[in-house]
Amino acid sequence: MQGTGKTTLAKCLAKNYEKNLVIVRMPEGDEHKDRLSAIYATIHSVERGTSVILIDEGDEVLNTDDSFFFQSRTSKSWINTLMEQHQQKIIWITNRVEAIHPSTMRRFSFLMEFKSFDEEKRFKILKHELNKEGLQGFFTEDEIRELCNAYAVNAAGIINAITILNIGKNTDKETAIKEIRIVLKNHEKVTVGKHQEVRKTTRDFSGYSLKSLNCSENPEKIIGILRQYIELQEGGNIKLSIPMSMLFHGISGSGKSEFVYYLGHTLNREVLLRRCSEIQTMWVGETEQNIASAFQDAQENNKILFFDEADSFLYPRRDAFHSWEKSFTNEILTQLESYRGIVIFATNDINGLDNASMRRFKFKVEFKPLTPQGVIEIYRTVLSPLVPVGKNLSAIEQLQLQGIKNLTIGDFAVVRVLPANLRNLGTDKALSGW
């Protein structure tokens, strides 16, 4: 994973053991033989015992397994022979290990995986970097946490933001926060890819209303069950050896995803969102590893694991045209068997799920269109604050609004962001057009 501190750790190790760190400078351009020559020359020219060699961006050299799309450019025998015969201390850094042949992997004395940063790790790094710059107490802990929650960047992005901004104790705090946001947002935009955590939108649940939801299970009951499950977990109950797996299904806009985030807010658990586009890759075996990594991350850090668009994850295996579709579903179901935490799947198409997967869910909750009472409740929480004082819905307008069929929470969210001139046409007219 890029930007997670691999190079920084290598530099710290060399300094700690009082060794010279010799970094192999890969030649510019795309001449693969020049890369191999640079590595070979460095290994045979550096004095042994006093130096550590760092080979950064080693993917092109180490990845000797062919994939469906790409052919390896390094001979497996060449790299294996090199690793057997050299007598240097070498640190290799790579962002992908899936295409490294097992025979090459066995030749490393030590392997370490660097994962993407969650909110808590970002908080520690940002606080540390601010302290290094003499800015202890300049920001409140809530302000630091809000920044870490809003931008899914790794260590490099955080350090970059603090380094390039000339923030001092005399800097206006609002200006400083604005500048940090700009740097973190731009860094995230160009670095966050399908392997990294998607940036979480900061959500305000002060006006959130469970009463507006139309579910097959009472939302309060769901919250109570999950709270009890967490209490048993934290109490070290050895009998608690099952996952709390839930399936939320229903039409688009019915409030499934927002309810998941409300659960995280209420239960004080971070929600780890994973979409198919972040999990699935072209590399053989990497998709399954991404699935396993998501379950591991959620369990180790007590997160709510959330798979949106579940029909993209749980393919009906009997209808699969490709072997990877079956292995995708098999890996999800295998991970569910050993997972010990809360995992929620959401889908708009329950008929598109693998039949065998349905029995793995402890709760299957359907989210339906709003009831007439729910329509008025969601109007009061979402749209009423936008209405000028003294212009409440008349009795006739309430009936007109309740008479619109199949309204969802998402419909009201759309109207909320409409330009004021369109909202002024009338709520019932605006909604009837969506």
Secondary structure, 3 states (H helix, E strand, C coil): CCCCCHHHHHHHHHHHCCCEEEECCCCCCCCHHHHHHHHHHHHHHCCCCCEEEEECCCHHHHECCCCCCCCCCCCHHHHHHHHHHCCCCEEECCCCCCCECHHHHCCCCCCCCCCCCCHHHHHHHHHHHHHHCCCCCCCCHHHHHHHHHHCCCCHHHHHHHHHHCCCCCCCCHHHHHHHHHHHHHHHHHHHCCCCCCCCCCCCCCCCCCHHHCCECCCHHHHHHHHHHHHHHHHCCCCCCCCCEEEEEEECCCCCHHHHHHHHHHHHCCCEEEECHHHHCCCCCCHHHHHHHHHHHHHHHCCCEEEECCHHHCCCCHHHCCCHHHHHHHHHHHHHHHHCCCEEEEEECCHHHCCHHHHHHCCEEEEECCCCHHHHHHHHHHHHHHHCCCCCCCCHHHHHHHHCCCCCCHHHHHHHHCCCHHHHCCCHHHHHHCC
